[in-house]
Amino acid sequence: MAQRGTTDGACGSGEKGVAVVATDTGAINELISKQTGMLVEPKNNAEFKKALQKLIEDKNLRLKLGKNLQKFTLKTFSWESAASLVLNQLH
C-alpha cells in the first residue's frame, strides 16, 4: 500500500486499468482527475464511502475511469517518457 500523499498505489492501479478513489493529498491530483478517478477530501470518511459505493454500483463509470487512468499512466510514466524527459534536460 502506498504512503499517504504518494501516487505509487494509483500508478500501479492505473497500469492495470483499475479505477481509483483517493484522498486529495500530496501530488495525487496530478494523476487523478475527474477523467481518471475520484478524489475526495482528506479525512472525510462519508465522502470516501460514497465515492467507493458509486464505483461499486456503476460498472460503466468504473470501467471508463479505469481505462482513462490506464491510458494516462502508460503514456505519462512509460520508460520512453522518462527517457525523453532526461534527454531533454541534458540538452
N, C-alpha and C positions, 0 to 999 in steps of 0.2 A: 504494500500500500504506500502511496506517495505521501510525503510530508505535507503539512498544511502550507498552501501558497505555492506549491510547485506544480508543474504541468506534466510530470512523469506519468502519473496514472492516466491522465486524459490522453496523452500521446499514445500510450500503449493500447488504450481502448479504441482510439481513433484508427490506429493501424489495422485493427480487427473489424472496424465498422460498427462498433458498439456505441449506442447513444449514451451521453453523459449528462448527469446532473451534478453541478459543482457549486461550491460557495465562491462568491466573488471576492477572492483574496489573492494577494501576490500578483503574479503575471498570468493567471489563468484566463483573464478576459482577453488576452492576446490570442488565445487558442479557441475559447468557447464564446460563441456569439449566438444570436437568435437563429442563425442559419446552421450552426454546428452543434448546438446543445442547449442546455437550460442552466442559467445562472441564477442563484438565489442569494439573498443577503446572508452574511455570516451569522451564525448562532440563531437562525430563525428556523427552528425545527418544523413548525407548521408549514412554512413555505416550502421547505425541502421535501416534506412528506407529500404535499400537494403536487409538486413537480414530478416526483417519482411515481406517484399514483397515475398522473396523466400519461407518462411514458408507458406504464404497465398496461393501461387501458386502451391507448391509441397506437395500434400497431403501425399504421401508416406514418405517423409522426416519428415514432421510434426508428423505423427503417430510414426515413428521409434524413433525420438528424445524424444517424449513424453513417449513412452513405456520404453525406456532406462533410462530416468530420474526417472520414477516411480519405476522401479526395484532398482535403486541405492538409491533413497530416502528411500524407505521402508526397505531396508536392512541396510542401514547405520544409519538411525535415528529412528529405532524401539525402543520400550521400552526394548526389550531383549538386543539390542546392547548397549544401555545406561547403563542398569543394569550390563552387563558384564564388561564394562569399569570401572564402580565404584567398583565392586567387585575386579577386578584386581588391582586397586590402593590400596585397603585395605589390600591385602595380600602381 
